[in-house]
Amino acid sequence: MIVVTGAAGFIGSCLIGKLNSNRFLDVVAVDDFSRADKNKNLEGKTLASKIHRDEFHDWLKKNHRLVQFVFHIGARTDTTEFDVSVFDRLNLEYSKNVWNLCVEFGLPLVYASSAATYGNGEQGYDDSHEMIHSLKPLNPYGESKHQFDLWALEQERKPYFWAGLKFFNVYGPNEYHKGRMASVIFHAFNQINNTGKVKLFRSHRHDYADGFQLRDFIYVNDVTDVCFFMMNQRKHSGIYNLGTAKARTFNDLVHTVFKSMNRPSNIEYIDMPADIRNTYQYFTEAKMEKLRSIGFARPFHSLETGVEDYVNRFLLQHRYA
């Protein structure tokens, strides 16, 4: 069996689709399954069982002999949530328990970290372990991911294979449920349908023009390809960036959405909400040499090819992956 936590979420459900398409049908889905809109992400998937996240640790103690691999993708990902206790419980302590059980039972583990750990990027975006201690995240979500990365590196007892993947700006199908936290592509698509234009955040820094904030946008299919690669090779444990190594502007992104929908570009710039203004990343770009050095050679989607595929195969048809 292969365990996927966060199974009903965006990346978790796409990962299950990737596993199923490669004939891995004995997948154990772990989540809270309390939201009907999220559960739609699992329709049509082949699963061995569904386990509530609160029952997972006990389930694993009883069933670990049947488990071959653990993908710990589940987390609280709301970057506008500032109650640290929420992240301590759902991200930090929960992940420590998963790690310790994988150590105890000899299970390989891939877990989701985040580019939010890099903060404003003043230390760059290098995923070498030596750099991680100097990072300063900008919000409690990023801090929770950072603290777990640090904790993992400090452990004397580790799974025989483990990898923490620092996801950059992931977009793609199965994010219908994410609300404010959905990708800019998803919000742009809906705004174009409803109003014919897109609202982007105005820059509040003199060194970035409006719409020229830069992010490393990565298509979810590329993320699941890397997860699948890690499951199969099970060597070279460590923390890895997972982006495209090519930062693109929000203007580029939105123009690509307009083009994919055969609509003329029409962008309006609005003030950034005050609650995220001081914690906003203006630039992210993953250094990807480390992942490439261990044998992952497949090219990533360009922004244009990824957005076009997402818009035409999924958003325009309101399809799930």
C-alpha angles and dihedrals in degrees: 000000000000117000121214117184117199084035097159093048131091104272096026094056092046089051090053088051089053091050093048092049088056092051097259098138101156095084122152110210116209121191140106093264091201097127120074092202091058094044089062086072088069098048110121093016120126111233135176091209146330119239125189110239092237090057097042099093092053091043091053092050089057099038106031093116089066095050122094102175140006125214108189101196099142118107144131101267104178106129090191093059111102101178099112092195090066091058093041090057103037102031111023108030095033091052092049089055092050091049094049092050091050089052092048095049100035096246126155114237138201115184135185117250122168145231085235085083088073094066113194091348097248089139092046126239102284115142096204110132091233091064098049096082091060096056121114115197119207101220141029092260092056091043092054091053091045093050091052092049089052092046092050093052092050096053118110090200114057135166110270086249124019137157132185112204117206101212114208121197102329120192135172145093125338096044095108090113098051100089113186091003094059118112123276088246091060093048092044092052092053094045092051091050092049103036109007091241141073128231115216128184114264114235115256093193124081093221094060124061119218110287093010095101105127130223137170101241116195128187114238091234088065090050092053090046089058092046090052091048091052091050092053101042100039094185136110100040117207148090117307137186116237111199135101097260088236119099116206132189125251087239089059090049096050094044087054091053091051091049092048089054093045090240130132115255116258117169128179120190119219135181116274113247111265093233093066102028096097095043099046120125111224095185136024128166123163122227101223104181092104095059091043090051092063094054110274099137104158113118118241124237115268115237089255097051094042096049093044091052093046094048099043102037099036120010098043089049096035088232130159125224 
